[in-house]
Amino acid sequence: MANAQGFQHTSRLKDCLARQAAEHMGRIADQSGVTVERDIDMRKEASDTWDRFDRHPGYQEIRLIQEVGARLGAGNPFFKAHEGVAGATTRINGREYINFASYNYLGLSGHPSVSQAAIEAIGRYGTSVSASRLVSGERPLHRQLEAALACSYGVADAIVFVSGHATNTSTIGHLFGPKDLILYDALIHNSVLQGVALSGAKRLAFPHNDWARLDAILTKRRRLFERVLIVLEGIYSMDGDYPDLPRFIELKKRHRAWLMVDEAHSFGVMGKTGKGIREHFGLDGRDVDIWMGTLSKSLASCGGYIAGETALVEHLRYRAPGFVYSVGMAPPMAAAALEALRYIETHPERVARLQDNGRLFFTLARNAAIDTGYCAGFAVVPAIIGSSLRTVNVANLLFQQGINVQPILYPAVQENKARLRFFISCEHSAEQIRRTVDLLADEIARG
Ligand SMILES: Cc1ncc(COP(=O)(O)O)c(C=O)c1O
């Protein structure tokens, strides 16, 4: 009943906003046949609409969602403040929760040896390098981290940026232009889409994981463009599945395209020793042209990287705007990522535990008839609930029972595919996972 009312509210508010927008557009259209008087009207209308942040459609959409949430008592599921390290458990408002809302997959954020490395780096270099690395922001830690990343991929070099999102935006935005074509999986991350838009290249999404459709597109269109880039994720962040990478490598070679793989959620997660999708499939690192990853997840830091051949990395080092015109990575962040990388090398048992936990959560959820979509049972397990409202309700009910999980709502996913996204940690116990899936199945069944 509450849901039905919710939809009435939602559609009424939506209608109201749509009417306001249509009226507004109509008024402007009317005024395009210019008389002085109408010009004055238009200026009045413009000053009411175009210089007010609260009239921005993006803001109005947020307010609409918040209003509906408040009327239905769903509350705001975002911006919860964690009062300590957020790992397999966390503390929010003084209460302990089993936590499935952080990407601390290997439990290395908050690990003593990683924290110690960051503290030592602060002691030696301070908290900021205060300049772009190109001018005076370079520290030995930066190159040590990049060498270690390149080594993990078995490629010539790597470069680190201060943000994972900026890594994709700046790299793709810089390397490609209007004569190029970028083909990306339909479920690709926003940071890739931003880079594609910035580049001005011709862009096309191909259906999720559908290498055969991609092959057909390339057969038809490759010759119309100069450079062609294909972009995939190692593990898809909203769905928890992965591409058949060898197939994509075969076709990118045949069509003379470049292949980029975003390993934000697969590095540290896939492969026997956590070296990602490359290790999972037993591939040569040089089979992929542009390896991208983030330092914020398994590597317990903040930032992103590109790994590949020397000409690629050196080009970015001197030209990528997000690197050249931005500060170098903060010393404690570089030190933390470097120590996390070393730690994973010597502790593959953490990776094995993470994989066991992902498999356990996924198997239990599937057995309980929870819709896990395309999930392959690694560290990201979605539970697809349906409407945004119902998803927020289930998240709230779980929260009341001591489980913290983030709802993913429209527009991040389709409105009928709103979901709870469970991020698994190697530090979750089997007991925590079983309890969570049991409660989740109960709440979903209760509707
Ligand atoms: C697939 C993917 N790429 C890039 C990013 C951006 O990384 P960061 O949050 O480290 O900036 C994310 C963030 O979650 C992601 O999921």
The ligand as a MOL file (V3000), in Angstrom:
LIG
                    3D

  0  0  0     0  0            999 V3000
M  V30 BEGIN CTAB
M  V30 COUNTS 16 16 0 0 0
M  V30 BEGIN ATOM
M  V30 1 C 34.6010 0.9090 -12.5590 0
M  V30 2 C 35.0750 2.1360 -11.8480 0
M  V30 3 N 35.9950 2.9130 -12.4380 0
M  V30 4 C 36.4540 4.0380 -11.8380 0
M  V30 5 C 35.9960 4.4210 -10.6010 0
M  V30 6 C 36.5090 5.6920 -9.9630 0
M  V30 7 O 37.4080 5.3670 -8.9460 0
M  V30 8 P 37.6510 6.2730 -7.6620 0
M  V30 9 O 36.4300 6.1480 -6.7870 0
M  V30 10 O 38.8440 5.6570 -7.0210 0
M  V30 11 O 37.8590 7.6730 -8.1260 0
M  V30 12 C 35.0550 3.6400 -9.9410 0
M  V30 13 C 34.5640 4.0290 -8.6040 0
M  V30 14 O 33.9360 3.3390 -7.8820 0
M  V30 15 C 34.5750 2.4640 -10.5760 0
M  V30 16 O 33.6510 1.6840 -10.0030 0
M  V30 END ATOM
M  V30 BEGIN BOND
M  V30 1 1 1 2
M  V30 2 1 2 3
M  V30 3 2 2 15
M  V30 4 2 3 4
M  V30 5 1 4 5
M  V30 6 1 5 6
M  V30 7 2 5 12
M  V30 8 1 6 7
M  V30 9 1 7 8
M  V30 10 2 8 9
M  V30 11 1 8 10
M  V30 12 1 8 11
M  V30 13 1 12 13
M  V30 14 1 12 15
M  V30 15 2 13 14
M  V30 16 1 15 16
M  V30 END BOND
M  V30 END CTAB
M  END
